[in-house]
């Protein structure tokens, strides 16, 4: 990981000498036979009064011992941990917990700073996404990397446990760790208060009526809107007010509004506009409801305003 190009040189404890940090290399030995870090060669370009000068430099060979399976943990400070609970599949007995940790230094293994025991749950998979150095902090007395590490824990309820139960987030094992707890609420992520997160968060499968009632209401509303459209052709002023930008613009609200536009037979879309509308709906559904969706956050309000304006034009063409 290279430092910012604006990095300044600094004293190195030797009179008349200064050092400039350029990069941080995170290396892993392939096996225990590795006994040294080879020299690193670099050409430094300068310009003096006589013209350009190339100064070749070479680092010292560093001897290491890669044989021990367990080594002392590297120092890390300012550890911040975010836990995100996904219990939307609790009815099938599946729970997913995502853990994101960042700190100044190298983030250690999960079990060294969080208690990983689960009451009434068994871990089917603990996937370590690996350690990544995102930046290098050279402002302090010592140069240190800023790293991050993510884990994905797939849990399943143990046999014989009740459908309604409590979930306890992982507790920190070291003081000074900044903890943040979150959970999925449909397609949104909401924060959980620390006291509730550690004392126990109630999990229960949503009953069938939880989904049937909104679906029935949506079908009835859609049928009523369709009947009203067939009975009366709205005036232009009324047409403008048919679709409004929802406040706030949530994924469910925006996708539902776009699907109403897609099914509205009074709108005369061009072939290009209809294809654009279909692709917009697919992108939003993939972003918010696909586990492997893109991390980029779309402008939901801007997308909705654009399509509301286009419906006015489509009705005028009808």
Residue, then its C-alpha position, 0 to 999 in steps of 0.5 A: x500500500x503506497x502512501x499519499x503523494x503529499x507525504x513529508x519526510x521526517x527525522x529518523x534519529x540520525x543527525x543530518x538524515x531524514x526518512x520518507x515513508x513510501x509504502x507498506x508491504x504486507x507479506x505472508x510466508x508460503x511455508x516454514x522454509x522461508x528464512x529471509x526477506x530479500x533485498x528490495x532494489x529501487x532507483x531514485x531520480x533526482x535533478x541537480x545543476x548538471x542534469x538528471x541523476x539516478x541513484x540506485x538504492x538497496x535495502x538490507x536482507x532481513x532474517x526471519x523465522x517462519x517455522x512457528x505456527x503461533x506467533x505473538x500478535x502484532x500491535x493494534x490500536x483504535x480498534x473499531x468493530x461493526x456487527x451486522x445481524x441478518x435474521x431474515x431467514x430465521x424461519x428456516x433456522x438460518x442466521x448470518x452475522x457479518x463482522x467488520x473490524x478496522x484499526x491502526x495496526x494489523x487486525x488480529x484473528x476474530x477470537x482474540x478480541x471477541x467472544x465467539x460463543x453462541x448460545x443455542x446456535x452452531x456455526x456452520x461456516x466462519x469465513x475470513x475475508x482476509x487482512x487488507x491494509x487500506x492506508x498508512x499513518x505517518x503522522x504519529x511518531x511511528x509509521x503504522x498501517x491502517x488495516x481492516x478485516x471482515x468475517x462472515x459467520x453463517x449460523x444455524x439454530x440447534x435442534x430443540x430450540x424454540x422458534x422465538x429466542x434471543x440473540x446476543x451479539x459478540x462481546x469485546x474481550x479488550x477495553x477501548x474497543x468501539x463497538x457498533x451493532x446493526x441488524x437488517x429490517x427488511x431491506x434497510x440496516x438499522x442500528x441496535x442500542x448496545x444495551x439491547x444488543x448485549x442483553x439479548x435481541x428477540x428473534x422470531x419467525x414472521x407469521x404468514x399473515x405478516x406477508x399476506x396482509x400487505x400483499x392482499x392490500x397491495x393487490x386490492x389497491x392495484x385493482x382499484x387503481x386499474x378500475x378507476x383508470x378505465x372508468x375515467x381518463x384523468x385530466x393533465x393536472x390530475x395526471x401529474x399528481x398520479x405518481x409522487x416521489x415517496x418521502x423518505x425514498x426507501x428501496x421498497x417504496x421506489x421499486x414498488x412505484x417503478x413497478x406500478x409505472x411498468x404495469x400502467x397501461x395508460x402510459x405509452x412508453x417508447x421501446x427504449x424507455x420501457x427497456x430502460x425502466x426494466x433495467x432500472x428495476x433489475x439493478x435496484x432489486x439486485x443492489x438491495x435484495x441480492x447478497x452479492x449486490x453492488x456496494x455502490x449506493x444509488x440515488x433513490x430520490x433522483x431515480x424516482x424524480x426522473x421517472x415521475x417526470x417521464x410518466x407525464x410525458x408518456x401520458x401526453x403521448x397517449 
